[in-house]
Amino acid sequence: MVFESMVSDLLNRFIGDYVENLDKSQLKIGIWGGNVVLENLKVKENALSEFDVPFKVKAGQIGKLTLKIPWKNLYNDAVVATLEGLYLLVVPGATIKYDAAKEEKYQQEAKQKELHRIEGALQMAARREKPQDDKKDSFFEKLAAQVIKNLQVKISRIHLRYEDNLSDPEHPLSVGVTLSELSLQTTDENWKACILNEAAKIIYKLGRLESLCAYWNVNSPIFYKGSWEDIVNQLKCGISSKDQELPHYQYMFKPIFASAKMCINPNAEQELKTPKAKLHMEVQNIAIEMTKPQYLSMVEVLESVDCMFKNAPYRKFRPEVPVLNNSRLCGQKIQHAHIHLPVVASSTPPSSSSSLLHPPPVSISLCAAAAAAARSALPIRTLAGSFPRQSCMVRR
């Protein structure tokens, strides 16, 4: 069936790229049977690579993902999607030991993903140019509309956390978002759960949000140095709920509880009498707080992230041991590091002075790059790697 292959491709695309050891053949069998249950999926270390950020996933797990699709009765039954448990710990890329083989593998995966994206875009453009069958389109449009009418979604127990002890080693920080539950279900005009039939003109959706909050902990305990299992267990225990507001969190957004009622009219554009969607939301309370230590820590993190972007291309040149008491080993590492510095050619005839000011582009060692940084008043850490923020700036 066309819808089965579409769902299988979507799950492979949006889940397979982010989790490890996903059995795609079993996934297809589950979809054809109408039930998909995926448990304890491990998130890949490079799951954030397509966002072009200098962060890595230290530990991540999807607890349970369930998808129920009644293929034999799509018009009279609901499609139910449930996500129970998403735990993610993100750290700066410099805190994870550089592995040349892994980095090469990640680069190849990124290239393959980009090729698939381009092929998909070309296929989509080719489909648009072909004449379409109105009857076929109307059938699939009606079926898709019916699925959306009775779609039910439930997400529970989410904890996303970022830890950083590089920006300020004396004051490590942790930033996180937790969610106890988010649900969306179809109702009738009296806001009671039901299954809408094909004749229903208005779609009623009832949403509920429970205990959504964000924290920014200064002088925070660090989890990423523990084992993978310990990290996941710590994240599971760190979710606020209606009955439990964790006292050790320095909240920026205290737990938010809300409910929403939405009316959707798919035919509003033809009728021009009613809006396409009406939303009524009730929020119990919204408390936003920010202390001076949190603000100062936020500024430091933004500066540190800027340095991480600059340092990322040179991570492979960074010594694996501290520079202090290991000068010989670090010197050998630097001697093998070569980078290209672009130099603008001079329009004046070459002379002894101009040849010094405008040398030809060459591949130079990192020591020479440091000297070039001194002449241009650039921080040496932008060339040498992820050195601490307190590293000196050499000026002329």
N, C-alpha and C positions, 0 to 999 in steps of 0.2 A: 504494500500500500504506500502511496506517495507520502502521506503524513508520517508514517512510521520511519521512512528513510530521512525525512526532514528533521524529525525529532532526534534521531540517532546522530545525524551530522551536527546538529546544534550542540548536543551534549558533548560530543567528541571535541568540538571546537572550543567550547567555553569551559570545559572541565579538564579535558585531556592535556591542555597546554599548561595547567597549573598544578596538577597532582601527579604523583609518581605511581608507576605500575598499575595503570588503569587498563583492565582487560576489555578492549573494545568489542571483541566477539561476544563475550558474555553480556555486555551492555546492550548489544543489538537483540540478543535473545530475550533479555528482560523487557525491552520495549515492545517487541512483537507479542509478548505474553500479556502486556498491559500493566505490568508492575516493574518498577526499577527501584532497587534498594542498594545503595552504596554506603558502606560503613568504614569508619576509621581510615579515611584517605589522608595520606601524608602530602603536604603542600611542598612544592619544589622550592629549592633555595633561590632560584632565579625567577620566581613567579612575578616579580615586579619589574623585570627587565624592560618590558615594552613601554613602561611609563617613563623610562629614561631618568631614573632617580638613583642616587649613589647609595642605595640601601639594599640589604639582603635579608631574606627570611631565615632567621636562626632556627625557628621551630614553628610548625603549623599543622593543623589537623582539621579535617571536616568530620564531625562526629557521625552524622547519619543524614543521607540525602534520599528522600523517597519521592517517587513520581508515579502517580496512579492515573492511567489513561484508559477509559472504557471504550475501546475501539468499536465494539459491537453496538454501543448505545450512546454515542456522543451527543445525540440530540436530547436525551432524557436523563443523563447522569453528569456528574461534575468531574472535571479534571482537577486533581489535588496535588499540589507540590509542597513538600515539607522539608525544611532544613533545620536539623536539631544539632546545634553545636558547631561553631566556627571559632577556632582559637589560632591566633597569629601573633608571633613575636618578631618584630623587625628591628634590625640593628644597623649601624653604619657599616658599609662594605669593608672599611679598613680593619674592623674588629675580627673579621674572618680571614684566616690564613689564605694567602694567594695560592691557587692551584692552577698551573698552566694548562693541564689537561682538561680540567673542568671548564675553564674560561673558553678554551677552544671549542669544546662541546656546546656551550651556551651560545657562542657566536654562530655556530653552524645551525643550531635550532632557530635562532633569530632570523637567519637568512632564509631558511626553509619556510618559516612562518610568513615572511614578507613575500616570498614567491607565491605561496598559496593565496595570500590576500590579493596580489595582482591578478592571478588567474581567475579568482572569484569575481573581481571587478570587470574583467574582460568578458567573462561568461554572462554576467548581468547585463552588460551593455549590448551583447549580441542578442539576448532574449528580448530586450526592449525594441530592437530593430525589426524583429520578426512579427508578422501579423498574428494576433491572438484570437482565440476562439471565445466569443462572448459567453456562450453557454457554459463552457468549461470554467471560465473565470468566475461567473456568477455562482456556480456550484461551490467552488473552493472558498469564495468570499463568504457565502452563507454559512458554510461549515466552520470557517475560522471565527466568524462572528458568534456562532452558537457556543464554541469552545470558550471564547472570552467571556461570554455572558455568565457561564457557570464555573469559571476558574476560581479556585480557592487556594490561597497561599498562606503558609504559616512559617515564620522564622523565629527561632528561639535560641537563647544562650549564645550570644556573640561577644567576643572579647578580642579587640585589636589593640596591640600595645607596641610602643616604640621605646627603646632604651638607648641611652647615650651617656657614656662616661669618658668620651674623648673631648667634647667641647670644653668641659671643666672637670678634670679628674677628681678634684676635691669635693665637688658637689654633683654627683651623678643624678640624672633625671630620668623620669619615665612619663610618657604621655600615652593616654589610652582612651578608648571608647568602648562602652559596654551596653548591651541591649538584652533585656530579659525576654521580651516577646513582641512580635509584630505579626498581626494577622489581618487577612482580607478575605471576606466571604460574600456570597451573593444572597440577597434578601428580597422580600416582597415590599410592597409600598408601606407596610407596617413595621419594617425593619426586623422581620423574623426570617431566619434562615430557610431557604427553599431552593428548588430547582426551577429556573425559568424555561418555559417552552419556546418554540420557534415563533409563536404569535406575539410574544411580549415585545412591546415597542420601547419601553424604558428599562434601563438596567440600573438596579439598585445595589450599591456596594457599601458594606459596613467595615470600617477599619478600626483597629485597636492597637495602641502603642503603650507599652508598659516598661517603665524604668529605663529610659534612654539617658545616658549621662556621659560626660567627658571629664577627665581629670588631668592635672599637670603636677606631678609630684617632684618637688625639689628635695635633694638629699635622700633620694629614693633607694631602697634595696634593689639590687640587680639580679635578674633571673638568668640571663643568657649564659652565665658561666657554668650553670648546672647541666645535667643530662637532659636529653630530649624529653624523656618521660616526666622528669621533675618539672620542666618548664610548662608542659601541657597541663599538668595537675595544678600548678600555681595559677595558670590562666583560668582554669575551670572554677577555682575557688574564689576568683576575684571579680565575680559578676554581681552587681547590685540587683536587688529585687524589691518587690513591694514590701516584703517582710524583713528585709535586711539591707540597711544602708551602711556600707563599710566605712568605719571611722578613720582608717589610715589613709584614705584618699583625700587629696587636696583638690576639691572639685572646682572646675571652671563653669560647668553646667551641671547643676544638681539634677537628680533623677526626675525625668519628665514623664507624665502620664497623660494620654490624650486619646480621644475617640473622634472618628470622622464618619460622616454620612455623605455619600456621593450619588447623584443622579446623573446618568449618562443617556443622552438621546442620540443614537447613531444617525438618525434622519433629520437632524436639526438644520443641516445645510440646505436640504430641499424644502423643508417646511417654512423656515425663516420666521418662526413664531416663538420658539423657546430656545434658551441657550443650549449649547452642546453638552455642557457639564455644569452642574451646580454642586458646590462643596460647602458643607457645614461642619466646622471643627470645634471641638471643645477641649481646652487644655486646662488642667487643674492648676498648675503653677509653673512659672519659669523663673529660676533663680540663677543669675549670672554673677560670678565673682572672679576677681583677679587681684592677687596680692603683689606687692612690690618684688619679692623674690621670684615670683612666677614671671613677671614682666621682664626682669633682667635676664632670667634664664632663657626666655623666648628670644630676646635679642641675640644672646650668645649662640643659640642654636641656629638662627638664621645666618649669622656670620660663618659658623662652622660648616653649614651645608654648602655655602658658596665655595669655601675652600675644598670641600669634598668633590664638587664638580670639577674643579681645576686639577685636583690631584689624581682623579680616577684614571687617566691615561697612563700614569707613571707608577701605578701600584706594583707592577712587576719588577721595578727597579728598587723598591724599598727593601733594605736589609731585614732579615727575619729576627735579628737580635738588636738590643739597644745599642746606640752608638757609643755610649759611655762604656769604657773598658773593653770595647771590641773594635777599636779603630782600624786595625789591620784587616779584619774580615770585611768591614764596611768599605774600606778603601778598595779592596779587590772587587766588591760588588759594583762600586761606582765606576771603576775603570772599564767594566764591560757594558755600561749603560751608555747608549748613543742616541741622541735625539737630533732632529733637524730644526734649525732656527731659520725662518724666512728672513732674508735680508733684501732690502730694496736697492736695486742697482742705481748707481749714480749716472746722471746725464752728462757730467763734466768729464773731460779727458782724464785718464788715470794719471795720478801723480803719487808722490810718496805720502802726502797727507791724505789725499782722497782714498788711496788704497787702504789706509788704516780705518777711515771712517766708513767706507762702503766696500767691505770685502765680498767676494762671490759667495753664493750659498754653498755651504759645506755641511757635512755631518760631523758634529763635535761632541766631545765627551761631556759628561755631566759637570765636571769641574769647570770646563770652559763655559758651560751654560750658567753656572753660578756666577762667574765673572761677568757674563753678559747681563745677568740679573742685577748685579751691583751697578753696572753702568746705567741701566734703565730704571733703577729704583723699584724693581719688582721684588716681592717677597720670595726668598729662596725656597720656601716650602712649596710654592706653586710648581717648582721644577723637580724638587727632590722627593716629593711624596707627602704622606700625611704626617708631617711633623706637628708638634703641639702648637696651639695658637699663639703661645708666648714667644715663638721663634723670632729672631731679630730681623729687621729690615735694613739692608745695607744701602746707603745712599752715597751719592757722589761727594 
